[in-house]
Amino acid sequence: MRYKLDKGRHSVYAMQYHFVQCVKYRRKALVKPEILDFLKEQIHKISRTFEIEVLNIEADKDHFHLLFKASPKTEMTKYINAMKTLTSREIQRRFPEVKRLLWNGAFWSPSYFLATTGQVTLDALMKYVEGQGK
C-alpha cells in the first residue's frame, strides 16, 4: 500500500477532504462566472490562512464542491466557519443582486457535507489491518 504522504515536524499524514456547501434554500445564486471566480479566489485566500492546500473547487448553480488537504493540527470547524462567513459576507457585499434570492442575510445553508477521502478503499485498509495480527 503506497500513500502520498505529507510531513509535519512530528508527524506523517495523508488527510484529504471533500466538502460540499449549498446556497441557502438551494437558490441558484452561483450562476455568474464572476461570482464563481470571486468565490474560488476567496476560498484560496482563506485556505492559505489556515495552511490548507486546495486541490480543486467546482460549482453548480446552487452549491460548490471543494477538495483539499489539511494537516492534523487544522481546526476544521474554525476553517469551515471562516470560509462560510467570509465568502457569504463578501459575495453579498460585492454582488448585491444575490440578496434578492435570499433573506435574513444568510447566503449559505447552515448544513454542509464533509468527508475524508482515502487513497485506498476502506475494504483494502480493513484487510491490511486485520493482517497485522497474523
GROMACS elastic network, one bead per residue, 0.5 to 0.9 nm:
[ bonds ]
;  ai    aj funct       b0    kb
    1   120     6  0.79016   500
    1   124     6  0.89523   500
    1   125     6  0.88700   500
    1   128     6  0.86635   500
    2     5     6  0.89246   500
    2   119     6  0.84012   500
    2   120     6  0.87753   500
    3    14     6  0.72276   500
    3   119     6  0.65876   500
    3   120     6  0.83870   500
    4    13     6  0.86758   500
    4    14     6  0.66946   500
    4   119     6  0.80210   500
    5    12     6  0.64589   500
    5    13     6  0.55564   500
    5    14     6  0.51287   500
    5    15     6  0.86434   500
    6    11     6  0.84059   500
    6    12     6  0.57543   500
    6    13     6  0.53003   500
    6    14     6  0.59799   500
    6    15     6  0.83994   500
    6    71     6  0.81462   500
    7    10     6  0.77769   500
    7    11     6  0.57776   500
    7    13     6  0.62366   500
    7    14     6  0.86678   500
    7    71     6  0.86990   500
    8    12     6  0.61410   500
    8    13     6  0.79814   500
    8    71     6  0.79531   500
    8    72     6  0.89232   500
    9    12     6  0.84594   500
   11    72     6  0.84865   500
   13    71     6  0.73280   500
   13    72     6  0.76027   500
   14    69     6  0.79295   500
   14    70     6  0.83426   500
   14    71     6  0.80433   500
   14   118     6  0.82970   500
   14   119     6  0.82520   500
   15    68     6  0.84948   500
   15    69     6  0.57115   500
   15    70     6  0.57818   500
   15    71     6  0.65462   500
   15    72     6  0.76640   500
   15   116     6  0.70909   500
   15   117     6  0.75361   500
   15   118     6  0.79555   500
   16    55     6  0.89723   500
   16    67     6  0.71544   500
   16    68     6  0.56271   500
   16    70     6  0.64644   500
   16    71     6  0.89326   500
   16   115     6  0.85729   500
   16   116     6  0.57888   500
   16   117     6  0.54225   500
   16   118     6  0.72002   500
   16   119     6  0.87834   500
   17    66     6  0.79694   500
   17    67     6  0.56445   500
   17    68     6  0.53928   500
   17    69     6  0.63173   500
   17    70     6  0.78297   500
   17   114     6  0.67988   500
   17   115     6  0.55971   500
   17   117     6  0.54322   500
   17   118     6  0.86910   500
   18    65     6  0.70616   500
   18    66     6  0.58270   500
   18    68     6  0.68165   500
   18   113     6  0.77861   500
   18   114     6  0.56421   500
   18   115     6  0.52613   500
   18   116     6  0.62746   500
   18   117     6  0.66448   500
   19    64     6  0.82060   500
   19    65     6  0.57108   500
   19    66     6  0.50315   500
   19    67     6  0.63982   500
   19    68     6  0.81719   500
   19   112     6  0.73247   500
   19   113     6  0.55308   500
   19   115     6  0.66854   500
   19   116     6  0.88701   500
   20    63     6  0.69935   500
   20    64     6  0.57016   500
   20    66     6  0.63753   500
   20    67     6  0.89742   500
   20   112     6  0.58596   500
   20   114     6  0.66008   500
   21    62     6  0.87176   500
   21    63     6  0.55006   500
   21    64     6  0.56185   500
   21    65     6  0.68307   500
   21    66     6  0.85361   500
   21    84     6  0.85843   500
   21   108     6  0.71145   500
   21   109     6  0.72059   500
   21   110     6  0.88195   500
   21   111     6  0.74287   500
   21   112     6  0.50325   500
   21   113     6  0.66878   500
   21   114     6  0.89791   500
   22    25     6  0.80964   500
   22    26     6  0.61648   500
   22    27     6  0.85495   500
   22    62     6  0.58385   500
   22    64     6  0.66521   500
   22   107     6  0.89537   500
   22   108     6  0.60428   500
   22   109     6  0.56768   500
   22   110     6  0.86789   500
   22   111     6  0.78406   500
   22   112     6  0.70116   500
   23    26     6  0.50414   500
   23    27     6  0.59007   500
   23    28     6  0.74837   500
   23    29     6  0.71029   500
   23    30     6  0.82942   500
   23    61     6  0.87335   500
   23    62     6  0.53185   500
   23    63     6  0.56914   500
   23    64     6  0.86169   500
   23   106     6  0.87911   500
   23   107     6  0.58994   500
   23   109     6  0.54395   500
   24    27     6  0.62860   500
   24    62     6  0.83500   500
   24   102     6  0.72624   500
   24   106     6  0.68099   500
   24   107     6  0.55690   500
   24   110     6  0.76438   500
   25    28     6  0.89635   500
   25    62     6  0.87480   500
   25   102     6  0.79634   500
   25   108     6  0.84498   500
   25   109     6  0.69432   500
   26    29     6  0.84146   500
   26    61     6  0.86019   500
   26    62     6  0.52658   500
   26    63     6  0.74682   500
   26   108     6  0.88418   500
   26   109     6  0.79622   500
   27    30     6  0.84622   500
   27    61     6  0.77965   500
   27    62     6  0.56169   500
   27    63     6  0.88774   500
   27   101     6  0.64986   500
   27   102     6  0.75848   500
   28    31     6  0.64933   500
   28    60     6  0.83942   500
   28    63     6  0.82759   500
   28   101     6  0.79631   500
   29    32     6  0.79679   500
   29    35     6  0.84712   500
   29    61     6  0.61559   500
   29    62     6  0.60671   500
   29    63     6  0.87020   500
   29    98     6  0.60167   500
   29   101     6  0.71392   500
   29   102     6  0.89288   500
   29   107     6  0.87754   500
   30    33     6  0.78323   500
   30    35     6  0.62515   500
   30    36     6  0.61541   500
   30    39     6  0.89809   500
   30    59     6  0.74802   500
   30    60     6  0.67866   500
   30    62     6  0.59330   500
   30    63     6  0.74261   500
   30    64     6  0.87017   500
   30    98     6  0.87711   500
   31    34     6  0.87247   500
   31    35     6  0.73476   500
   31    36     6  0.74925   500
   31    60     6  0.75936   500
   31    61     6  0.51267   500
   31    62     6  0.81198   500
   32    35     6  0.53581   500
   32    36     6  0.65601   500
   32    37     6  0.87860   500
   32    61     6  0.87235   500
   33    36     6  0.50718   500
   33    37     6  0.60503   500
   33    38     6  0.84790   500
   34    37     6  0.50462   500
   34    38     6  0.60151   500
   34    39     6  0.84997   500
   35    38     6  0.50774   500
   35    39     6  0.60635   500
   35    40     6  0.86286   500
   35    91     6  0.72081   500
   35    94     6  0.88703   500
   35    95     6  0.75020   500
   36    39     6  0.50308   500
   36    40     6  0.61784   500
   36    41     6  0.85255   500
   36    58     6  0.85987   500
   36    59     6  0.73106   500
   37    40     6  0.52029   500
   37    41     6  0.61096   500
   37    42     6  0.86226   500
   38    41     6  0.50490   500
   38    42     6  0.61221   500
   38    43     6  0.85995   500
   38    87     6  0.87991   500
   38    90     6  0.89801   500
   38    91     6  0.76669   500
   39    42     6  0.51949   500
   39    43     6  0.61812   500
   39    44     6  0.86793   500
   39    87     6  0.65289   500
   39    90     6  0.88486   500
   39    91     6  0.73679   500
   40    43     6  0.51367   500
   40    44     6  0.62178   500
   40    45     6  0.86242   500
   40    57     6  0.67369   500
   40    58     6  0.83381   500
   41    44     6  0.52432   500
   41    45     6  0.62639   500
   41    46     6  0.87681   500
   42    45     6  0.50178   500
   42    46     6  0.61254   500
   42    47     6  0.84176   500
   42    83     6  0.81515   500
   42    86     6  0.80468   500
   42    87     6  0.64839   500
   42    90     6  0.85973   500
   43    46     6  0.51667   500
   43    47     6  0.59072   500
   43    48     6  0.85639   500
   43    54     6  0.83325   500
   43    57     6  0.87324   500
   43    83     6  0.65220   500
   43    86     6  0.89951   500
   43    87     6  0.74594   500
   44    47     6  0.50774   500
   44    48     6  0.62352   500
   44    49     6  0.88315   500
   44    52     6  0.86703   500
   44    53     6  0.82071   500
   44    54     6  0.66503   500
   45    48     6  0.53621   500
   45    49     6  0.66933   500
   46    49     6  0.51927   500
   46    50     6  0.66917   500
   46    51     6  0.88239   500
   46    52     6  0.85854   500
   46    79     6  0.80321   500
   46    82     6  0.75577   500
   46    83     6  0.64542   500
   46    86     6  0.83678   500
   47    50     6  0.51379   500
   47    51     6  0.60851   500
   47    53     6  0.67198   500
   47    54     6  0.70372   500
   47    68     6  0.89294   500
   47    79     6  0.76864   500
   47    83     6  0.80692   500
   48    52     6  0.57152   500
   48    53     6  0.71004   500
   48    54     6  0.86082   500
   49    52     6  0.75932   500
   50    53     6  0.89518   500
   50    70     6  0.86385   500
   50    74     6  0.71255   500
   50    75     6  0.84528   500
   50    79     6  0.67702   500
   51    70     6  0.72872   500
   51    71     6  0.80774   500
   51    74     6  0.79936   500
   52    68     6  0.68152   500
   52    69     6  0.58828   500
   52    70     6  0.50268   500
   52    71     6  0.75258   500
   52    74     6  0.80516   500
   53    67     6  0.88169   500
   53    68     6  0.55651   500
   53    69     6  0.51048   500
   53    70     6  0.66217   500
   54    57     6  0.75257   500
   54    66     6  0.74442   500
   54    67     6  0.62350   500
   54    69     6  0.64979   500
   54    70     6  0.89142   500
   55    66     6  0.76363   500
   55    67     6  0.52496   500
   55    69     6  0.70725   500
   56    65     6  0.79889   500
   56    66     6  0.58291   500
   56    67     6  0.51406   500
   56    68     6  0.69710   500
   57    64     6  0.70788   500
   57    65     6  0.56553   500
   57    67     6  0.64563   500
   57    68     6  0.87545   500
   58    63     6  0.88531   500
   58    64     6  0.57067   500
   58    65     6  0.54062   500
   58    66     6  0.67654   500
   59    62     6  0.76888   500
   59    63     6  0.57788   500
   59    65     6  0.60412   500
   59    66     6  0.86470   500
   60    63     6  0.54749   500
   60    64     6  0.60796   500
   60    65     6  0.85973   500
   61    64     6  0.82467   500
   63   108     6  0.88839   500
   70    73     6  0.81231   500
   70    74     6  0.62909   500
   70    76     6  0.87528   500
   71    74     6  0.55148   500
   72    75     6  0.83552   500
   73    76     6  0.88902   500
   74    77     6  0.88669   500
   74    78     6  0.85412   500
   74    79     6  0.77841   500
   75    78     6  0.55052   500
   75    79     6  0.63108   500
   75    80     6  0.88279   500
   76    79     6  0.50663   500
   76    80     6  0.61275   500
   76    81     6  0.84898   500
   77    80     6  0.51427   500
   77    81     6  0.59416   500
   77    82     6  0.83728   500
   78    81     6  0.51620   500
   78    82     6  0.59576   500
   78    83     6  0.84351   500
   79    82     6  0.51865   500
   79    83     6  0.60723   500
   79    84     6  0.86079   500
   80    83     6  0.50503   500
   80    84     6  0.60928   500
   80    85     6  0.84731   500
   81    84     6  0.51655   500
   81    85     6  0.59256   500
   81    86     6  0.83458   500
   82    85     6  0.51937   500
   82    86     6  0.58222   500
   82    87     6  0.81768   500
   83    86     6  0.55091   500
   83    87     6  0.59183   500
   83    88     6  0.82446   500
   84    87     6  0.55162   500
   84    88     6  0.59287   500
   84    89     6  0.85161   500
   84   107     6  0.85509   500
   84   108     6  0.68240   500
   85    88     6  0.53052   500
   85    89     6  0.61632   500
   85    90     6  0.85990   500
   85   107     6  0.89245   500
   85   108     6  0.85825   500
   86    89     6  0.52439   500
   86    90     6  0.60474   500
   86    91     6  0.84001   500
   87    90     6  0.52036   500
   87    91     6  0.58027   500
   87    92     6  0.83492   500
   87   107     6  0.87483   500
   88    91     6  0.53785   500
   88    92     6  0.61513   500
   88    93     6  0.84945   500
   88   105     6  0.85685   500
   88   106     6  0.73419   500
   88   107     6  0.53961   500
   88   108     6  0.67656   500
   89    92     6  0.54120   500
   89    93     6  0.61054   500
   89    94     6  0.86270   500
   89   105     6  0.84946   500
   89   106     6  0.88564   500
   89   107     6  0.81184   500
   90    94     6  0.59217   500
   90    95     6  0.81441   500
   91    94     6  0.52326   500
   91    95     6  0.55640   500
   91    96     6  0.77091   500
   91    98     6  0.80625   500
   91   107     6  0.85225   500
   92    95     6  0.52100   500
   92    96     6  0.51652   500
   92    97     6  0.77848   500
   92    98     6  0.64167   500
   92    99     6  0.64625   500
   92   105     6  0.82792   500
   92   107     6  0.77321   500
   93    96     6  0.58316   500
   94    97     6  0.89759   500
   95    98     6  0.61520   500
   95    99     6  0.81162   500
   96    99     6  0.55906   500
   96   100     6  0.79052   500
   97   100     6  0.58742   500
   97   101     6  0.78501   500
   98   101     6  0.54962   500
   98   102     6  0.69349   500
   98   107     6  0.84611   500
   99   102     6  0.51430   500
   99   103     6  0.66774   500
   99   105     6  0.74163   500
   99   106     6  0.88440   500
   99   107     6  0.81272   500
  100   103     6  0.73492   500
  102   105     6  0.70613   500
  102   106     6  0.68235   500
  102   107     6  0.67277   500
  103   106     6  0.64381   500
  103   107     6  0.82634   500
  104   107     6  0.88003   500
  106   109     6  0.75353   500
  106   110     6  0.87566   500
  108   111     6  0.82467   500
  109   112     6  0.72716   500
  117   120     6  0.87205   500
  118   121     6  0.64510   500
  118   122     6  0.76956   500
  120   123     6  0.82936   500
  120   124     6  0.64625   500
  120   125     6  0.68011   500
  121   124     6  0.52579   500
  121   125     6  0.63702   500
  121   126     6  0.86923   500
  122   125     6  0.50434   500
  122   126     6  0.60817   500
  122   127     6  0.86597   500
  123   126     6  0.50698   500
  123   127     6  0.62848   500
  123   128     6  0.86405   500
  124   127     6  0.52084   500
  124   128     6  0.62160   500
  124   129     6  0.87427   500
  125   129     6  0.61656   500
  125   130     6  0.85020   500
  126   129     6  0.52152   500
  126   130     6  0.60186   500
  126   131     6  0.84836   500
  127   130     6  0.50970   500
  127   131     6  0.60556   500
  127   132     6  0.88156   500
  128   131     6  0.51640   500
  128   132     6  0.66317   500
  129   132     6  0.52942   500
  129   133     6  0.76915   500
  130   133     6  0.61872   500
  130   134     6  0.77827   500
  131   134     6  0.55658   500
